[in-house]
Amino acid sequence: MNEIMIVPMTEEHIPAIAELENQCFSEPWSEKALAEELNVPSALFLTAMIGGAVAGYMGVHHLGDCAYVCNVAVFPEFRRRSVASALLEAHMQRAKEAGMSEISLEVRTSNAAARTLYEKFGFEHLGTRPKFYRSPEENAEIYSLYLNK
Ligand SMILES: CC(C)(COP(=O)(O)OP(=O)(O)OC[C@H]1O[C@@H](n2cnc3c(N)ncnc32)[C@H](O)[C@@H]1OP(=O)(O)O)[C@@H](O)C(=O)NCCC(=O)NCCS
């Protein structure tokens, strides 16, 4: 199996990541929205590469002492090969180095794959935001991982 490489997102990756967004989400981020993140000082977007192809990505905003996860997605053909885990580990490392104390995120209540991933990494379930998502309307579950514990 080819090795997973985690690198900073660049303009070159954006068409593939926009396609991934289209495949995964009902309100996908556009190429323009992704490109704008390259100029946001608080944004850290990482791409996972396998054999020269974009396998997945994960974007985070560092706000105060909290790293807030904007999105994570992996192409179906690369799932269950620890790509999301590698992205999360890379963000955990960078958040610790930047002095963050917490990684926080929301996830659709029905998204069992993502919830299992976060729980495996020790994220704590803090509560529910009713009707947080649209298309379709659904509650969000709030999770945080405390980095100094
Ligand atoms: C959620 C997602 C990012 C996981 O990516 P992935 O690269 O397949 O995840 P990993 O291989 O690192 O999985 C790590 C662990 O998460 C859990 N997990 C991942 N996918 C799972 C699934 N479909 N069912 C149950 N558990 C799952 C498992 O515990 C897994 O460990 P294991 O393979 O040793 O059992 C991927 O399914 C995806 O892109 N989904 C669509 C987009 C999405 O929902 N993003 C999250 C938005 S909050």
The ligand as a Tripos MOL2 file, in Angstrom:
@<TRIPOS>MOLECULE
LIG
   48    50     1     0     0
SMALL
NO_CHARGES

@<TRIPOS>ATOM
      1 C1        -15.5400   10.1480    8.0930 C.3       1 LIG1
      2 C2        -14.3890    9.9480    7.1050 C.3       1 LIG1
      3 C3        -13.6180   11.2570    6.9790 C.3       1 LIG1
      4 C4        -13.4390    8.8750    7.6950 C.3       1 LIG1
      5 O1        -12.2840    8.7930    6.8580 O.3       1 LIG1
      6 P1        -11.3680    7.4700    6.7920 P.3       1 LIG1
      7 O2        -10.0840    7.8680    6.1720 O.co2     1 LIG1
      8 O3        -12.1080    6.3670    6.1790 O.co2     1 LIG1
      9 O4        -11.1430    7.1550    8.3410 O.3       1 LIG1
     10 P2        -10.0000    6.2180    8.9760 P.3       1 LIG1
     11 O5         -9.6370    5.1310    8.0100 O.co2     1 LIG1
     12 O6         -8.8880    7.0590    9.5100 O.co2     1 LIG1
     13 O7        -10.8360    5.5660   10.1810 O.3       1 LIG1
     14 C5        -10.3960    5.6450   11.5420 C.3       1 LIG1
     15 C6        -11.4430    4.9960   12.4190 C.3       1 LIG1
     16 O8        -12.6890    5.7140   12.3130 O.3       1 LIG1
     17 C7        -13.7780    4.7740   12.4080 C.3       1 LIG1
     18 N1        -14.5000    4.7250   11.1320 N.ar      1 LIG1
     19 C8        -14.1570    5.2790    9.9540 C.ar      1 LIG1
     20 N2        -15.0940    5.0320    9.0160 N.ar      1 LIG1
     21 C9        -16.0270    4.2800    9.6170 C.ar      1 LIG1
     22 C10       -17.2430    3.6920    9.1700 C.ar      1 LIG1
     23 N3        -17.6680    3.8260    7.8970 N.pl3     1 LIG1
     24 N4        -17.9810    2.9850   10.0690 N.ar      1 LIG1
     25 C11       -17.5770    2.8480   11.3380 C.ar      1 LIG1
     26 N5        -16.4070    3.3590   11.8260 N.ar      1 LIG1
     27 C12       -15.6600    4.0700   10.9780 C.ar      1 LIG1
     28 C13       -13.1200    3.4290   12.7230 C.3       1 LIG1
     29 O9        -12.9780    3.3260   14.1320 O.3       1 LIG1
     30 C14       -11.7680    3.5820   12.0490 C.3       1 LIG1
     31 O10       -10.8050    2.7190   12.5510 O.3       1 LIG1
     32 P3        -10.6440    1.2360   11.9030 P.3       1 LIG1
     33 O11       -10.6460    1.3800   10.4070 O.co2     1 LIG1
     34 O12        -9.3490    0.7610   12.4780 O.co2     1 LIG1
     35 O13       -11.8470    0.4630   12.3810 O.co2     1 LIG1
     36 C15       -14.8820    9.4430    5.7270 C.3       1 LIG1
     37 O14       -15.7810    8.3680    5.9200 O.3       1 LIG1
     38 C16       -15.5660   10.5140    4.8850 C.2       1 LIG1
     39 O15       -14.9110   11.2520    4.1290 O.2       1 LIG1
     40 N6        -16.9110   10.6210    4.9920 N.am      1 LIG1
     41 C17       -17.6800   11.6130    4.1840 C.3       1 LIG1
     42 C18       -17.3950   13.0280    4.6440 C.3       1 LIG1
     43 C19       -17.7220   13.2190    6.1100 C.2       1 LIG1
     44 O16       -18.6960   12.7090    6.6180 O.2       1 LIG1
     45 N7        -16.8590   14.0080    6.7950 N.am      1 LIG1
     46 C20       -17.0200   14.2900    8.2100 C.3       1 LIG1
     47 C21       -17.7530   15.5720    8.3910 C.3       1 LIG1
     48 S1        -17.8940   15.9700   10.1500 S.3       1 LIG1
@<TRIPOS>BOND
     1     1     2 1
     2     2     3 1
     3     2     4 1
     4     2    36 1
     5     4     5 1
     6     5     6 1
     7     6     7 2
     8     6     8 1
     9     6     9 1
    10     9    10 1
    11    10    11 2
    12    10    12 1
    13    10    13 1
    14    13    14 1
    15    14    15 1
    16    15    16 1
    17    15    30 1
    18    16    17 1
    19    17    18 1
    20    17    28 1
    21    18    19 ar
    22    18    27 ar
    23    19    20 ar
    24    20    21 ar
    25    21    22 ar
    26    21    27 ar
    27    22    23 1
    28    22    24 ar
    29    24    25 ar
    30    25    26 ar
    31    26    27 ar
    32    28    29 1
    33    28    30 1
    34    30    31 1
    35    31    32 1
    36    32    33 2
    37    32    34 1
    38    32    35 1
    39    36    37 1
    40    36    38 1
    41    38    39 2
    42    38    40 1
    43    40    41 1
    44    41    42 1
    45    42    43 1
    46    43    44 2
    47    43    45 1
    48    45    46 1
    49    46    47 1
    50    47    48 1
@<TRIPOS>SUBSTRUCTURE
     1 LIG1         1 GROUP 0 **** ****
